[in-house]
């Protein structure tokens, strides 16, 4: 028997219209096998978020007597004849009907992706259609066979009790078939419906999902679940059984969540750093990751303070890149290993991978420049050329250097030093240094020097002209020409 929430949920206009559409489809197509006794429920995260008063545009529809594909085709057929009235209703309510074609995501038991799901988009909502199921194991295979199940059988196979709640479209009531989901929400507790070890063996990715939910909701994970999450056998299953794309997606959601620091710290506390961030097929995984929590804390402090440091470096503009850089501080001494781990461990994008690689390459130059600025040994041209050499991602290169230094010295001292540096960048109007164009191009330099043939010296000469620009921010083209004439021999020598 399911527990019921005391109050019915309040649906938004798109949700109300979607609910009515599903019920109308069932009523209109009673001749279709499975429709007669079909129960329709919304499940999982949407129910949890609705109870928390949060907005969710993702709805999983659980079907009692039909597969997602069967109902999806019936729904598609129904909308061909009746879609206009829903489009008109949506328009009157002020939102788009936005109905898309069906898309099938096939099950992949070898990767613990055990459900075949039909996805679509309706009324601005991302919709998944799937049947209620139970998992049946046999002695000949470690992968479960999926069969139709009851709501209770479906609920207990989920990752957490707070994610196993249902919303019955007929009664408009929240149903708690584990008997613990509602009370866990009240207690702000994450626990698994079944024994934790079995839950994570069935799908090791649930370890990262529970970390993500606990961080996002600010919930406590039950001790028994934490013990299972720390089990090396579960770590090995996560490393070997789950695709790195799925690992990367979960890590990305942790990084973009409201408390990335908590989630990433939990990964370290559970001894999951190598499992999550390392290349699963490489011996390079044996990296000293003790600097990881220090780098996380340093980034947290940068993000938490609206100082010149955070305002100039702007880590919040690309929070995933910022946390990824912090995650790979332990690899700071080995660019190749870092790049390989990021690409293979969490399937980092090409952009993030290049930013990480360049940040490691430029680290010593940045650290030296920070030191010289603090000791008034560097001029505008020195800093300008450094930032230009780093390119448009210079802010992240500086941030990475800061995080690395914070693992070797107190954050207060590092923060002070780098704040002085970025304040200098700001005061000297050097934030756009990476985009500066030479005041004279190669052909103009040759013409000024009265040289007809180009050579390898042109590139170096152009850089020397740019350096002159940084040293003379108010300099004119005529002054640049005169400077070139005076330094002709030096420029041509490169």
Secondary structure, 3 states (H helix, E strand, C coil): CCEECCCCCCCCHHHHHHHHHHHHHHHHCCCCCCCCCCCEEEECHHHHHHHCCCCCCEEEEEECCCCHHHHHHHHHHHHHHHHHHHHHHHHHHCCCCCCCCCEEECCEHHHCECCCEEEEEECCEEEEEEECEEEEEECCEEEEEEEECCHHHHHHCCCCHHHCEEEECCCCEEEECCCCHHHHHHHCEECCCCCHHHHHHHCCCHHHHHHHHHHHHCCEECHHHHHHHCCHHHHHHHHHHCCHHHHHHHHHHHHHCCCHHHHHHHHHHCCCHHHHHCCCCCHHHCCCCCCHHHHHHHHHHHHHCCCHHHHHHCHHHHHHHHHHHHHCHHHCCCHHHHHHHHHHHCCCCHHHHHHHHHHHHCHHHHHHHHHHHHCCCCCHHHHHHHHHHHCCCHHHHHHHHHHHHHCCCCHHHHHHHHHHHHHHHHHCCCCCHHHCCCCCCHHHHHHHHCCCCCCCHHHHHHHHHHHHHHHCCCCCHHHHHHHHHHCHHHHHHC
